[in-house]
Amino acid sequence: MPEAAFTSPNPALQPYEPTAKKPWNAQRVAHLYRRIGFGATYQDVQQGLSMHPSDLVDTLLDTAAALPPPPPPEPIDWSNWTSSDYAGNQMLAEEHRRYMRHRWLSEMLDEGVRAKMAYFWLNHFVTKIYLVGCNAYTWKYHDLLQRMALGNFRDFVVEMGKNPAMLVFLNGNVNEAGDPNENYARELMELFTLGEGNGYTQTDVVEMARATTGWRAFFSECTPHYFDPAKHDAGVKTILGATGSFNFDEAHLLIFQQRPQQVAHFIAAKLYRHLVAQTPDPAVVAALADTFRAHDWEVLPLLKQLLKSEHFFEEQFFHIQIKSPTELIIGLMKACGVRASEHAEPQWWDDISFWLDKLGQPLFDPPNVAGWPGHRAWINESTLANRWKFVALLLTLIVKNDQVRHNLRYLAQSLTHNSKDPEIITRALIEFFCGIPLDDLHFAAALDAFKDGIPEGYYADGSWNLDWDEAPYQILQLLHYLVRQPEFQLL
């Protein structure tokens, strides 16, 4: 549909146009990158400032949507291996799981937008890697999350239901005529499409389970999943008020045909919470839901309408979400100019995977079918201390790389026009890394952290500058202080 279709009668969803009171500035560019991706480099922000806000949103989303499917594992493609290919070699099976974690983290760092949306859907269509038990199944799940992250939600739901990882995780692989298993049918309506108790009954769950019988996947053998007509219940069912001999696809499509308002509102509200704020604006969500239905369940138009809107760029929505562990770690790496394809080493990803596990967000392994609850659930006395500890370890790790140290120096020079004033440099780095100014007391402490180790006389006589060998390590000292501040924990 044409761009004009994004026009909404809701003033909040009118496209944002910069004004003197609401300028297009580095703060708003960074806000967009934080929410739709994992943050921005200095170069990202500068490029964004040179574009109209709507053009930047189009560029980010269209580029992500046009990415090719994820390439198969390398150097050996094990994406279709069965259990016999492993021949009981559990160390090799674990090495392939390690590869998947590395790939996932690399995609988050380098791809940004598509990986962030796939990350959102991973917490919507939940599976658990060790319960699935088959690497080939989890790889197909990962591939599906990436391919469909910005595609058609209705098609995504249908394909996800047949995905072997989902078949195993929600017992669809043992759902057969005469002995239906309701697990998948219940979560399909409760968690994936409608929301708990929203427009369906227990009878609908039972009948949906009958309609989705017949798909088989054997995680112990890890052989390809398939449909067995002999296991399918071909009888008449009544689902959401419609009666017929519905098969798997038809039963899924019934949800969108019979309950379009509920589906559209449920997904629009969930995306709003992910991208804007934990308490959705009812009028904005209603308008987004209308767009979702009008565009035949395509995710991209909904995202564009929201991310281009006056509403999205209101300052009240800046820095109000608590970073997940993944957003915390990948976002800091992104801000430091780290690229997986250029700088990252395998041991980095091993360490990061371990830290994420200790912080409560092991990759491919949400706690249950409802996923990570997020936001305030990420922080308590234990996890906050560990966030400080592991981010400090991350900084120590990445600063060993020559290019990363160069990136930090270049960042400070670019932000301040190569200033020699430590106060100007500290303020600029705080604004870049935190997005929120610190109060006077904490700014003074941050300045002390930056200046520490250099005799005051060198600052006073102007002989110190950012070309000194110590400068990247001074920025590191500042970051060690900043990551312990509440402002740094916010997205």
Secondary structure, 3 states (H helix, E strand, C coil): CCHHHHCCCCHHHCECCCCCCCCCCHHHHHHHHHHHCCCCCHHHHHHHHCCCHHHHHHHHHHHHHCCCCCCCCCCCCCCCCCHHHHCCCHHHHHHHHHHHHHHHHHHHHHCCHHHHHHHHHHCCCCCCHHHHCCHHHHHHHHHHHHHHCCCEHHHHHHHHHHCHHHHHHCCHHHCECCECCCHHHHHHHHHHHCCCCCCCCHHHHHHHHHHCCCEECCCCCCCCCEECHHHCCCCCEEECCEEECCCHHHHHHHHHHHCHHHHHHHHHHHHHHHHCCCCCCHHHHHHHHHHHHHCCCEHHHHHHHHHCECCCCCHHHCCCCECCHHHHHHHHHHHCCCCCCCCCCHHHHHHHHHHHHHCCCCCCCCCCCCCCCCHHHHCCHHHHHHHHHHHHHHHHHHCCCHHHHHHHHHHHHHHHCCCCCHHHHHHHHHHHHHCCCCCHHHHHHHHHHHHCCCCHHHHHCCCCCCCCCCHHHHHHHHHHHHCCCHHHHEC
